Amino acid sequence: MEISHLNFSDGPMKVAPFSHAVKAGDFLFVTGQMPTLKNDNSKLVSGDIEEQTHQVMNNLMDVLEAAGSSLDKVIFSRVYLVNFADFDKMNKVYSSYFPSDKLPSRTCIGVTGLAVGASVEIDFIAGC
């Protein structure tokens, strides 16, 4: 199986040493994205869990597009939440990006902290 490590100069700035995505065969593994500004990985979007979730989804879509994929090819996602009281608000925003009959499989994990003080992080496995 051919494996390609993908990094995009026009993708969201990385907050740690990783590839934006790794293509393995027909699958794309997209690194978890933070609600950071696209061109400044030290700054979170201002606002609540809804705004942070929108920014994470925008950052994920940037990586998917740069890799030649899209939201309609997302197979699986993982959501990391610092505060599970945000679960319903995050879900409302997250689900707005997918048709209600084509939601990817998903796991949601409660964590004690995330990089750069984020409240949410999401990663994807998608088709190429």
Secondary structure, 3 states (H helix, E strand, C coil): CCEEEECCCCCCCCCCCCCCEEEECCEEEEEEECCEECCEEEEECCCCHHHHHHHHHHHHHHHHHHCCCCHHHEEEEEEEECCHHHHHHHHHHHHCCCCCCCCCEEEEEECCCCHHHCCEEEEEEEEC
